[in-house]
């Protein structure tokens, strides 16, 4: 704590960093919960810690003092001064992140956490912040969706010669990837599957599970090749995870190798946004190119499953049910637009063949 003086009366301010640490601590211990009473996920708390780290570095490197006043005790002139202080903070902090080559989504997620912190002070600590967090604009960018085409997915499912040329470890990861591209499961959900997640009814196999993220239940009919993958790794005990354990880093690294060996090496253009402006990303390598295989990651499984279902004609409401997207989910529309663009491209190929006599 320290004090700064105004002409009319004493204005008391508190340092941000200790308050932010308390905000993190109360979230970790469960004192601060979600609105529905659930504990906040460790990954979210990790994000809070990264934001704190950024704030500390920002203050240290720029000399910008991070403090807050109880706005209920300020007169009109002081309120205006405080508002200007937070406007200046927003501009300086976002400018600092952009200079570190951060993009809109990352900067936006930092600002989002700071807004959550302000709401915590106001709602949990009865600290009247003046609602200056409303001045903080959260930028979002639409990142391009990279998915396997139906042809690429079929190649990974059926090409036995390609599979034989993979190491045992890459074969396992290829199988898990294909399973994910078929069922639309998140990476976190796939590695929680046990024998109890699989059920046979009237000769058909189904996958039944509850999403870790959305808490929704899915009941998915499995094709023969997905059942074959399950049988291949089926553990003797119902308590052991079907696909074992693998770190996300190693999983993603292996996928890039698999993509390269499968010749998924077409050049792709990648762009990101900074302050709403699109910039092309060029890899700083000898080739200075972005290849499709370099974009292969765990995220691609879910995205491929959803777009494949849409491309091959499954009604939207059924795809939503399988993928666990609510009817109000706006993120789902990105898949719809992508699938439409794919279909338009394929139709254009047909049209060009008809137009040339």
Residue, then its C-alpha position, 0 to 999 in steps of 0.5 A: x500500500x502507498x498513498x498519493x495526495x490530491x488537493x481536496x483530500x487524501x486518495x488511497x491506492x492499492x498495488x495491483x500485483x498483491x491483489x492479483x496474487x490474492x485473486x489467483x490464490x483464492x481461485x486455487x483454494x476454491x474460495x472463488x468458484x464459477x457461478x454454478x459453484x464448480x471449481x475453476x480448471x487448473x488450465x484457467x488458473x495457469x492463464x491467470x498466472x501468465x497474465x500476472x507474469x506479463x503485468x509484472x514484466x510490463x510494469x518493470x520494463x516500461x516503468x508503468x506503476x500498477x495501482x488501483x483506487x477505490x472509486x467510491x471515494x473519488x470526486x468528479x475530477x479524480x474520477x476523470x483522472x482515474x479513467x484516463x489512467x486506465x485508458x492509458x494502461x490499456x493502450x500501453x499494455x496492449x502496445x507492449x504485448x504487440x511489440x512482443x509479436x503477440x496476436x489479437x487472440x493472445x492480447x484479447x485473452x490477457x485483457x479478458x482475464x484482467x476484466x475478470x480480475x476487476x469483477x472479482x474485486x468488485x463482486x467478491x471484495x466489495x472494492x468499487x473499481x469504477x467499472x473502468x474494465x469496460x474501457x478494455x476492448x477484447x479483440x478476437x481473430x478468426x484463425x483459419x481452420x485446418x482440417x484433413x480432406x475426406x480423401x486425406x482421412x481415407x488415406x490414413x484409415x485404409x492405406x496399409x502400405x503407408x502404415x507398414x512404413x511407420x514406426x510402432x509409435x507413429x502407428x499408435x498415434x496415427x490410430x488415435x488421430x484417426x479415431x479422433x477425426x472420426x468421433x470428434x472427441x477433444x484430446x483430453x476426452x480421448x485419453x480418458x476412454x476406458x472399456x466402459x466407454x464402449x458398448x455393443x448393442x445388436x452387433x453395433x458398437x457405440x461410444x458413450x461419454x461425458x465431455x470434460x469441457x461441456x459436461x454433455x453426454x454423447x452416444x456415437x455409433x462407431x464405424x468398423x475401422x474405429x472398432x478395429x482401432x479400439x480392439x487393437x488397444x483394448x486393455x484387460x482392465x476396465x480401469x486402464x485408459x484405452x489409449x494409454x498416456x502421451x504428452x501433448x507435445x509428443x503427440x503433436x510432434x509425431x503428427x507432423x512427422x506422420x503428415x510429412x510421411x503421408x506427403x501432406x506437404x502442400x504449401x499453405x498460406x497462414x495469416x494472423x491478426x494484429x490490432x485487427x489487421x491481417x498479416x501473413x505468417x512466413x516461417x523463418x526457415x530455408x524454405x520460408x514456406x508453411x506446409x500443411x503437415x506443419x499445421x497438424x495438431x491435436x485440434x485437427x482431430x475434432x475439426x476434421x470430424x465436424x467438417x467431414x460430417x457436414x461435408x458428407x451431408x449430415x444435418x447440422x443439428x445432429x453434428x452439434x449433438x455429436x460434437x457437444x456444441x449447444x444450439x447457441x454456440x457461435x463457434x460451430x458456425x465456423x465449421x459450417x462456413x468452412x464446409x460450405x467453402x469446401x463444397x463450393x470448391x468441389x462444385x466449381x471443379x465439376x462446373x469447370x469440367x462442364x463449361x469446357x466443351 
